[in-house]
Amino acid sequence: AAKDLGLQLSVLQDGGARVVSEGRTQYFALHGKTGHLVTAERIDREQLCRLVEKCVLRCELIVEGEM
């Protein structure tokens, strides 16, 4: 959640923070009212990691402005 990172909800509501996933599909987002990390797209393990036992989705949190 945003509070775990010390971010104010106003940063999220102003669009100053976003989650970026690898590739074209953005699987995660920050909920603007709560600051919780939520799924933004359906995640299909069979499609993403067909032959891999351990399936990992990496993403980055980008914060613009001061923290």
HTML snippet that shows the backbone in 3Dmol.js (N, CA, C, O; Angstrom):
<script src="https://3Dmol.org/build/3Dmol-min.js"></script>
<div id="view" style="width:600px;height:400px;position:relative"></div>
<script>
const pdb = `
ATOM      1  N   ALA A   1       0.844  -1.178   0.000  1.00  0.00           N
ATOM      2  CA  ALA A   1       0.000   0.000   0.000  1.00  0.00           C
ATOM      3  C   ALA A   1       0.891   1.243   0.000  1.00  0.00           C
ATOM      4  O   ALA A   1       2.056   1.193   0.393  1.00  0.00           O
ATOM      5  N   ALA A   2       0.329   2.327  -0.438  1.00  0.00           N
ATOM      6  CA  ALA A   2       1.076   3.583  -0.511  1.00  0.00           C
ATOM      7  C   ALA A   2       1.589   4.000   0.866  1.00  0.00           C
ATOM      8  O   ALA A   2       2.690   4.537   0.987  1.00  0.00           O
ATOM      9  N   LYS A   3       0.791   3.750   1.899  1.00  0.00           N
ATOM     10  CA  LYS A   3       1.230   4.160   3.243  1.00  0.00           C
ATOM     11  C   LYS A   3       2.458   3.378   3.694  1.00  0.00           C
ATOM     12  O   LYS A   3       3.261   3.892   4.474  1.00  0.00           O
ATOM     13  N   ASP A   4       2.620   2.133   3.212  1.00  0.00           N
ATOM     14  CA  ASP A   4       3.807   1.341   3.542  1.00  0.00           C
ATOM     15  C   ASP A   4       5.071   1.967   2.956  1.00  0.00           C
ATOM     16  O   ASP A   4       6.169   1.772   3.479  1.00  0.00           O
ATOM     17  N   LEU A   5       4.908   2.718   1.870  1.00  0.00           N
ATOM     18  CA  LEU A   5       6.039   3.385   1.228  1.00  0.00           C
ATOM     19  C   LEU A   5       6.206   4.820   1.709  1.00  0.00           C
ATOM     20  O   LEU A   5       7.131   5.512   1.284  1.00  0.00           O
ATOM     21  N   GLY A   6       5.320   5.272   2.590  1.00  0.00           N
ATOM     22  CA  GLY A   6       5.393   6.642   3.089  1.00  0.00           C
ATOM     23  C   GLY A   6       4.856   7.664   2.103  1.00  0.00           C
ATOM     24  O   GLY A   6       5.211   8.840   2.180  1.00  0.00           O
ATOM     25  N   LEU A   7       4.003   7.232   1.173  1.00  0.00           N
ATOM     26  CA  LEU A   7       3.434   8.140   0.182  1.00  0.00           C
ATOM     27  C   LEU A   7       2.087   8.671   0.657  1.00  0.00           C
ATOM     28  O   LEU A   7       1.301   7.937   1.257  1.00  0.00           O
ATOM     29  N   GLN A   8       1.824   9.932   0.392  1.00  0.00           N
ATOM     30  CA  GLN A   8       0.523  10.518   0.688  1.00  0.00           C
ATOM     31  C   GLN A   8      -0.440  10.151  -0.439  1.00  0.00           C
ATOM     32  O   GLN A   8      -0.031  10.027  -1.593  1.00  0.00           O
ATOM     33  N   LEU A   9      -1.724   9.977  -0.103  1.00  0.00           N
ATOM     34  CA  LEU A   9      -2.707   9.641  -1.127  1.00  0.00           C
ATOM     35  C   LEU A   9      -2.831  10.738  -2.176  1.00  0.00           C
ATOM     36  O   LEU A   9      -3.214  10.463  -3.313  1.00  0.00           O
ATOM     37  N   SER A  10      -2.514  11.971  -1.813  1.00  0.00           N
ATOM     38  CA  SER A  10      -2.598  13.066  -2.785  1.00  0.00           C
ATOM     39  C   SER A  10      -1.628  12.846  -3.948  1.00  0.00           C
ATOM     40  O   SER A  10      -1.902  13.269  -5.072  1.00  0.00           O
ATOM     41  N   VAL A  11      -0.495  12.184  -3.682  1.00  0.00           N
ATOM     42  CA  VAL A  11       0.469  11.879  -4.751  1.00  0.00           C
ATOM     43  C   VAL A  11      -0.173  10.947  -5.772  1.00  0.00           C
ATOM     44  O   VAL A  11       0.025  11.112  -6.976  1.00  0.00           O
ATOM     45  N   LEU A  12      -0.948   9.962  -5.293  1.00  0.00           N
ATOM     46  CA  LEU A  12      -1.612   9.028  -6.198  1.00  0.00           C
ATOM     47  C   LEU A  12      -2.728   9.718  -6.962  1.00  0.00           C
ATOM     48  O   LEU A  12      -2.878   9.526  -8.169  1.00  0.00           O
ATOM     49  N   GLN A  13      -3.509  10.519  -6.254  1.00  0.00           N
ATOM     50  CA  GLN A  13      -4.648  11.178  -6.883  1.00  0.00           C
ATOM     51  C   GLN A  13      -4.211  12.198  -7.917  1.00  0.00           C
ATOM     52  O   GLN A  13      -4.954  12.475  -8.858  1.00  0.00           O
ATOM     53  N   ASP A  14      -3.030  12.758  -7.763  1.00  0.00           N
ATOM     54  CA  ASP A  14      -2.504  13.720  -8.729  1.00  0.00           C
ATOM     55  C   ASP A  14      -1.768  13.028  -9.877  1.00  0.00           C
ATOM     56  O   ASP A  14      -1.271  13.696 -10.784  1.00  0.00           O
ATOM     57  N   GLY A  15      -1.694  11.694  -9.846  1.00  0.00           N
ATOM     58  CA  GLY A  15      -1.011  10.954 -10.906  1.00  0.00           C
ATOM     59  C   GLY A  15       0.500  10.963 -10.762  1.00  0.00           C
ATOM     60  O   GLY A  15       1.213  10.706 -11.732  1.00  0.00           O
ATOM     61  N   GLY A  16       1.000  11.253  -9.566  1.00  0.00           N
ATOM     62  CA  GLY A  16       2.437  11.335  -9.350  1.00  0.00           C
ATOM     63  C   GLY A  16       3.110  10.013  -9.080  1.00  0.00           C
ATOM     64  O   GLY A  16       4.335   9.953  -8.977  1.00  0.00           O
ATOM     65  N   ALA A  17       2.328   8.943  -8.962  1.00  0.00           N
ATOM     66  CA  ALA A  17       2.900   7.612  -8.736  1.00  0.00           C
ATOM     67  C   ALA A  17       2.162   6.617  -9.608  1.00  0.00           C
ATOM     68  O   ALA A  17       0.942   6.683  -9.757  1.00  0.00           O
ATOM     69  N   ARG A  18       2.928   5.683 -10.190  1.00  0.00           N
ATOM     70  CA  ARG A  18       2.294   4.646 -10.999  1.00  0.00           C
ATOM     71  C   ARG A  18       3.140   3.382 -10.964  1.00  0.00           C
ATOM     72  O   ARG A  18       4.336   3.421 -10.677  1.00  0.00           O
ATOM     73  N   VAL A  19       2.499   2.272 -11.260  1.00  0.00           N
ATOM     74  CA  VAL A  19       3.164   0.975 -11.302  1.00  0.00           C
ATOM     75  C   VAL A  19       3.365   0.609 -12.767  1.00  0.00           C
ATOM     76  O   VAL A  19       2.431   0.688 -13.565  1.00  0.00           O
ATOM     77  N   VAL A  20       4.587   0.207 -13.120  1.00  0.00           N
ATOM     78  CA  VAL A  20       4.908  -0.167 -14.495  1.00  0.00           C
ATOM     79  C   VAL A  20       5.374  -1.616 -14.502  1.00  0.00           C
ATOM     80  O   VAL A  20       6.304  -1.984 -13.784  1.00  0.00           O
ATOM     81  N   SER A  21       4.718  -2.434 -15.323  1.00  0.00           N
ATOM     82  CA  SER A  21       5.075  -3.843 -15.466  1.00  0.00           C
ATOM     83  C   SER A  21       5.981  -4.023 -16.671  1.00  0.00           C
ATOM     84  O   SER A  21       6.023  -3.172 -17.560  1.00  0.00           O
ATOM     85  N   GLU A  22       6.712  -5.146 -16.698  1.00  0.00           N
ATOM     86  CA  GLU A  22       7.513  -5.475 -17.867  1.00  0.00           C
ATOM     87  C   GLU A  22       6.576  -5.801 -19.023  1.00  0.00           C
ATOM     88  O   GLU A  22       5.511  -6.381 -18.811  1.00  0.00           O
ATOM     89  N   GLY A  23       6.955  -5.440 -20.228  1.00  0.00           N
ATOM     90  CA  GLY A  23       6.134  -5.745 -21.392  1.00  0.00           C
ATOM     91  C   GLY A  23       5.030  -4.726 -21.611  1.00  0.00           C
ATOM     92  O   GLY A  23       5.003  -3.667 -20.983  1.00  0.00           O
ATOM     93  N   ARG A  24       4.130  -5.061 -22.504  1.00  0.00           N
ATOM     94  CA  ARG A  24       3.066  -4.130 -22.888  1.00  0.00           C
ATOM     95  C   ARG A  24       1.916  -4.092 -21.893  1.00  0.00           C
ATOM     96  O   ARG A  24       1.344  -3.032 -21.641  1.00  0.00           O
ATOM     97  N   THR A  25       1.580  -5.236 -21.331  1.00  0.00           N
ATOM     98  CA  THR A  25       0.424  -5.315 -20.439  1.00  0.00           C
ATOM     99  C   THR A  25       0.778  -4.822 -19.050  1.00  0.00           C
ATOM    100  O   THR A  25       1.763  -5.259 -18.455  1.00  0.00           O
ATOM    101  N   GLN A  26      -0.019  -3.924 -18.545  1.00  0.00           N
ATOM    102  CA  GLN A  26       0.168  -3.412 -17.188  1.00  0.00           C
ATOM    103  C   GLN A  26      -0.769  -4.185 -16.265  1.00  0.00           C
ATOM    104  O   GLN A  26      -1.976  -3.945 -16.246  1.00  0.00           O
ATOM    105  N   TYR A  27      -0.198  -5.117 -15.498  1.00  0.00           N
ATOM    106  CA  TYR A  27      -1.006  -6.010 -14.678  1.00  0.00           C
ATOM    107  C   TYR A  27      -1.408  -5.406 -13.336  1.00  0.00           C
ATOM    108  O   TYR A  27      -2.370  -5.866 -12.721  1.00  0.00           O
ATOM    109  N   PHE A  28      -0.698  -4.395 -12.878  1.00  0.00           N
ATOM    110  CA  PHE A  28      -0.957  -3.838 -11.556  1.00  0.00           C
ATOM    111  C   PHE A  28      -1.172  -2.332 -11.628  1.00  0.00           C
ATOM    112  O   PHE A  28      -0.712  -1.666 -12.555  1.00  0.00           O
ATOM    113  N   ALA A  29      -1.881  -1.811 -10.629  1.00  0.00           N
ATOM    114  CA  ALA A  29      -2.114  -0.372 -10.529  1.00  0.00           C
ATOM    115  C   ALA A  29      -2.240  -0.021  -9.052  1.00  0.00           C
ATOM    116  O   ALA A  29      -2.418  -0.899  -8.208  1.00  0.00           O
ATOM    117  N   LEU A  30      -2.146   1.269  -8.748  1.00  0.00           N
ATOM    118  CA  LEU A  30      -2.382   1.752  -7.395  1.00  0.00           C
ATOM    119  C   LEU A  30      -3.788   2.327  -7.344  1.00  0.00           C
ATOM    120  O   LEU A  30      -4.140   3.194  -8.144  1.00  0.00           O
ATOM    121  N   HIS A  31      -4.590   1.844  -6.404  1.00  0.00           N
ATOM    122  CA  HIS A  31      -5.957   2.337  -6.250  1.00  0.00           C
ATOM    123  C   HIS A  31      -5.903   3.769  -5.735  1.00  0.00           C
ATOM    124  O   HIS A  31      -5.326   4.026  -4.679  1.00  0.00           O
ATOM    125  N   GLY A  32      -6.492   4.695  -6.464  1.00  0.00           N
ATOM    126  CA  GLY A  32      -6.378   6.118  -6.152  1.00  0.00           C
ATOM    127  C   GLY A  32      -6.943   6.538  -4.800  1.00  0.00           C
ATOM    128  O   GLY A  32      -6.432   7.473  -4.184  1.00  0.00           O
ATOM    129  N   LYS A  33      -7.990   5.861  -4.329  1.00  0.00           N
ATOM    130  CA  LYS A  33      -8.619   6.267  -3.060  1.00  0.00           C
ATOM    131  C   LYS A  33      -7.980   5.620  -1.844  1.00  0.00           C
ATOM    132  O   LYS A  33      -7.942   6.215  -0.767  1.00  0.00           O
ATOM    133  N   THR A  34      -7.472   4.393  -2.014  1.00  0.00           N
ATOM    134  CA  THR A  34      -6.913   3.677  -0.863  1.00  0.00           C
ATOM    135  C   THR A  34      -5.397   3.567  -0.895  1.00  0.00           C
ATOM    136  O   THR A  34      -4.767   3.397   0.149  1.00  0.00           O
ATOM    137  N   GLY A  35      -4.800   3.662  -2.090  1.00  0.00           N
ATOM    138  CA  GLY A  35      -3.364   3.487  -2.215  1.00  0.00           C
ATOM    139  C   GLY A  35      -2.932   2.036  -2.256  1.00  0.00           C
ATOM    140  O   GLY A  35      -1.735   1.752  -2.241  1.00  0.00           O
ATOM    141  N   HIS A  36      -3.889   1.101  -2.307  1.00  0.00           N
ATOM    142  CA  HIS A  36      -3.565  -0.322  -2.348  1.00  0.00           C
ATOM    143  C   HIS A  36      -3.106  -0.741  -3.737  1.00  0.00           C
ATOM    144  O   HIS A  36      -3.550  -0.192  -4.745  1.00  0.00           O
ATOM    145  N   LEU A  37      -2.213  -1.719  -3.775  1.00  0.00           N
ATOM    146  CA  LEU A  37      -1.779  -2.316  -5.034  1.00  0.00           C
ATOM    147  C   LEU A  37      -2.875  -3.278  -5.473  1.00  0.00           C
ATOM    148  O   LEU A  37      -3.242  -4.184  -4.724  1.00  0.00           O
ATOM    149  N   VAL A  38      -3.403  -3.088  -6.683  1.00  0.00           N
ATOM    150  CA  VAL A  38      -4.495  -3.923  -7.180  1.00  0.00           C
ATOM    151  C   VAL A  38      -4.135  -4.467  -8.560  1.00  0.00           C
ATOM    152  O   VAL A  38      -3.253  -3.937  -9.235  1.00  0.00           O
ATOM    153  N   THR A  39      -4.830  -5.533  -8.972  1.00  0.00           N
ATOM    154  CA  THR A  39      -4.630  -6.048 -10.320  1.00  0.00           C
ATOM    155  C   THR A  39      -5.421  -5.184 -11.284  1.00  0.00           C
ATOM    156  O   THR A  39      -6.580  -4.858 -11.029  1.00  0.00           O
ATOM    157  N   ALA A  40      -4.794  -4.814 -12.389  1.00  0.00           N
ATOM    158  CA  ALA A  40      -5.428  -3.960 -13.383  1.00  0.00           C
ATOM    159  C   ALA A  40      -5.901  -4.769 -14.586  1.00  0.00           C
ATOM    160  O   ALA A  40      -6.753  -4.315 -15.350  1.00  0.00           O
ATOM    161  N   GLU A  41      -5.352  -5.953 -14.749  1.00  0.00           N
ATOM    162  CA  GLU A  41      -5.706  -6.829 -15.861  1.00  0.00           C
ATOM    163  C   GLU A  41      -5.847  -8.258 -15.339  1.00  0.00           C
ATOM    164  O   GLU A  41      -5.320  -8.598 -14.280  1.00  0.00           O
ATOM    165  N   ARG A  42      -6.554  -9.078 -16.086  1.00  0.00           N
ATOM    166  CA  ARG A  42      -6.658 -10.496 -15.753  1.00  0.00           C
ATOM    167  C   ARG A  42      -5.271 -11.123 -15.922  1.00  0.00           C
ATOM    168  O   ARG A  42      -4.606 -10.907 -16.935  1.00  0.00           O
ATOM    169  N   ILE A  43      -4.845 -11.896 -14.927  1.00  0.00           N
ATOM    170  CA  ILE A  43      -3.538 -12.545 -14.975  1.00  0.00           C
ATOM    171  C   ILE A  43      -3.759 -14.036 -15.226  1.00  0.00           C
ATOM    172  O   ILE A  43      -4.290 -14.747 -14.373  1.00  0.00           O
ATOM    173  N   ASP A  44      -3.349 -14.496 -16.397  1.00  0.00           N
ATOM    174  CA  ASP A  44      -3.513 -15.890 -16.807  1.00  0.00           C
ATOM    175  C   ASP A  44      -2.166 -16.594 -16.701  1.00  0.00           C
ATOM    176  O   ASP A  44      -1.299 -16.421 -17.558  1.00  0.00           O
ATOM    177  N   ARG A  45      -1.994 -17.385 -15.652  1.00  0.00           N
ATOM    178  CA  ARG A  45      -0.712 -18.060 -15.417  1.00  0.00           C
ATOM    179  C   ARG A  45      -0.350 -18.992 -16.563  1.00  0.00           C
ATOM    180  O   ARG A  45       0.818 -19.078 -16.943  1.00  0.00           O
ATOM    181  N   GLU A  46      -1.324 -19.682 -17.113  1.00  0.00           N
ATOM    182  CA  GLU A  46      -1.050 -20.620 -18.213  1.00  0.00           C
ATOM    183  C   GLU A  46      -0.498 -19.887 -19.437  1.00  0.00           C
ATOM    184  O   GLU A  46       0.365 -20.414 -20.139  1.00  0.00           O
ATOM    185  N   GLN A  47      -0.983 -18.700 -19.689  1.00  0.00           N
ATOM    186  CA  GLN A  47      -0.510 -17.930 -20.834  1.00  0.00           C
ATOM    187  C   GLN A  47       0.872 -17.336 -20.569  1.00  0.00           C
ATOM    188  O   GLN A  47       1.722 -17.322 -21.459  1.00  0.00           O
ATOM    189  N   LEU A  48       1.100 -16.847 -19.353  1.00  0.00           N
ATOM    190  CA  LEU A  48       2.355 -16.172 -19.018  1.00  0.00           C
ATOM    191  C   LEU A  48       3.512 -17.127 -18.770  1.00  0.00           C
ATOM    192  O   LEU A  48       4.637 -16.864 -19.192  1.00  0.00           O
ATOM    193  N   CYS A  49       3.244 -18.227 -18.090  1.00  0.00           N
ATOM    194  CA  CYS A  49       4.326 -19.107 -17.614  1.00  0.00           C
ATOM    195  C   CYS A  49       4.005 -20.566 -17.907  1.00  0.00           C
ATOM    196  O   CYS A  49       3.987 -21.393 -16.996  1.00  0.00           O
ATOM    197  N   ARG A  50       3.757 -20.879 -19.147  1.00  0.00           N
ATOM    198  CA  ARG A  50       3.353 -22.236 -19.518  1.00  0.00           C
ATOM    199  C   ARG A  50       4.291 -23.314 -19.011  1.00  0.00           C
ATOM    200  O   ARG A  50       3.852 -24.286 -18.397  1.00  0.00           O
ATOM    201  N   LEU A  51       5.578 -23.146 -19.264  1.00  0.00           N
ATOM    202  CA  LEU A  51       6.533 -24.218 -18.969  1.00  0.00           C
ATOM    203  C   LEU A  51       7.421 -23.904 -17.766  1.00  0.00           C
ATOM    204  O   LEU A  51       8.408 -24.597 -17.522  1.00  0.00           O
ATOM    205  N   VAL A  52       7.073 -22.868 -17.024  1.00  0.00           N
ATOM    206  CA  VAL A  52       7.895 -22.443 -15.895  1.00  0.00           C
ATOM    207  C   VAL A  52       7.174 -22.773 -14.595  1.00  0.00           C
ATOM    208  O   VAL A  52       6.005 -22.432 -14.414  1.00  0.00           O
ATOM    209  N   GLU A  53       7.893 -23.448 -13.685  1.00  0.00           N
ATOM    210  CA  GLU A  53       7.271 -23.829 -12.420  1.00  0.00           C
ATOM    211  C   GLU A  53       7.013 -22.610 -11.531  1.00  0.00           C
ATOM    212  O   GLU A  53       5.947 -22.492 -10.926  1.00  0.00           O
ATOM    213  N   LYS A  54       7.981 -21.716 -11.458  1.00  0.00           N
ATOM    214  CA  LYS A  54       7.859 -20.529 -10.617  1.00  0.00           C
ATOM    215  C   LYS A  54       7.543 -19.328 -11.510  1.00  0.00           C
ATOM    216  O   LYS A  54       8.387 -18.895 -12.295  1.00  0.00           O
ATOM    217  N   CYS A  55       6.338 -18.799 -11.390  1.00  0.00           N
ATOM    218  CA  CYS A  55       5.882 -17.697 -12.240  1.00  0.00           C
ATOM    219  C   CYS A  55       6.054 -16.375 -11.483  1.00  0.00           C
ATOM    220  O   CYS A  55       5.495 -16.196 -10.401  1.00  0.00           O
ATOM    221  N   VAL A  56       6.829 -15.456 -12.057  1.00  0.00           N
ATOM    222  CA  VAL A  56       7.103 -14.177 -11.404  1.00  0.00           C
ATOM    223  C   VAL A  56       6.744 -13.035 -12.346  1.00  0.00           C
ATOM    224  O   VAL A  56       7.162 -13.023 -13.504  1.00  0.00           O
ATOM    225  N   LEU A  57       5.970 -12.077 -11.847  1.00  0.00           N
ATOM    226  CA  LEU A  57       5.671 -10.853 -12.599  1.00  0.00           C
ATOM    227  C   LEU A  57       6.390  -9.710 -11.907  1.00  0.00           C
ATOM    228  O   LEU A  57       6.145  -9.438 -10.732  1.00  0.00           O
ATOM    229  N   ARG A  58       7.266  -9.046 -12.623  1.00  0.00           N
ATOM    230  CA  ARG A  58       8.022  -7.941 -12.055  1.00  0.00           C
ATOM    231  C   ARG A  58       7.375  -6.615 -12.444  1.00  0.00           C
ATOM    232  O   ARG A  58       6.849  -6.455 -13.545  1.00  0.00           O
ATOM    233  N   CYS A  59       7.431  -5.675 -11.509  1.00  0.00           N
ATOM    234  CA  CYS A  59       6.929  -4.344 -11.794  1.00  0.00           C
ATOM    235  C   CYS A  59       7.737  -3.327 -10.998  1.00  0.00           C
ATOM    236  O   CYS A  59       8.432  -3.673 -10.043  1.00  0.00           O
ATOM    237  N   GLU A  60       7.631  -2.072 -11.406  1.00  0.00           N
ATOM    238  CA  GLU A  60       8.336  -0.989 -10.731  1.00  0.00           C
ATOM    239  C   GLU A  60       7.335   0.077 -10.317  1.00  0.00           C
ATOM    240  O   GLU A  60       6.324   0.287 -10.986  1.00  0.00           O
ATOM    241  N   LEU A  61       7.618   0.736  -9.232  1.00  0.00           N
ATOM    242  CA  LEU A  61       6.819   1.874  -8.787  1.00  0.00           C
ATOM    243  C   LEU A  61       7.588   3.141  -9.160  1.00  0.00           C
ATOM    244  O   LEU A  61       8.729   3.332  -8.740  1.00  0.00           O
ATOM    245  N   ILE A  62       6.958   3.991  -9.943  1.00  0.00           N
ATOM    246  CA  ILE A  62       7.579   5.240 -10.347  1.00  0.00           C
ATOM    247  C   ILE A  62       6.853   6.384  -9.638  1.00  0.00           C
ATOM    248  O   ILE A  62       5.635   6.531  -9.750  1.00  0.00           O
ATOM    249  N   VAL A  63       7.624   7.188  -8.908  1.00  0.00           N
ATOM    250  CA  VAL A  63       7.073   8.322  -8.171  1.00  0.00           C
ATOM    251  C   VAL A  63       7.708   9.586  -8.706  1.00  0.00           C
ATOM    252  O   VAL A  63       8.932   9.716  -8.722  1.00  0.00           O
ATOM    253  N   GLU A  64       6.877  10.518  -9.145  1.00  0.00           N
ATOM    254  CA  GLU A  64       7.366  11.787  -9.651  1.00  0.00           C
ATOM    255  C   GLU A  64       7.275  12.848  -8.549  1.00  0.00           C
ATOM    256  O   GLU A  64       6.344  12.835  -7.744  1.00  0.00           O
ATOM    257  N   GLY A  65       8.233  13.752  -8.521  1.00  0.00           N
ATOM    258  CA  GLY A  65       8.223  14.801  -7.513  1.00  0.00           C
ATOM    259  C   GLY A  65       8.942  14.358  -6.255  1.00  0.00           C
ATOM    260  O   GLY A  65       9.708  13.394  -6.267  1.00  0.00           O
ATOM    261  N   GLU A  66       8.688  15.068  -5.177  1.00  0.00           N
ATOM    262  CA  GLU A  66       9.370  14.809  -3.914  1.00  0.00           C
ATOM    263  C   GLU A  66       8.708  13.703  -3.134  1.00  0.00           C
ATOM    264  O   GLU A  66       7.490  13.530  -3.191  1.00  0.00           O
ATOM    265  N   MET A  67       9.520  12.946  -2.398  1.00  0.00           N
ATOM    266  CA  MET A  67       8.983  11.910  -1.508  1.00  0.00           C
ATOM    267  C   MET A  67       9.169  12.369  -0.089  1.00  0.00           C
ATOM    268  O   MET A  67       8.793  11.660   0.844  1.00  0.00           O
TER     269      MET A  67
END
`;
const viewer = $3Dmol.createViewer("view");
viewer.addModel(pdb, "pdb");
viewer.setStyle({}, {cartoon: {color: "spectrum"}});
viewer.zoomTo();
viewer.render();
</script>
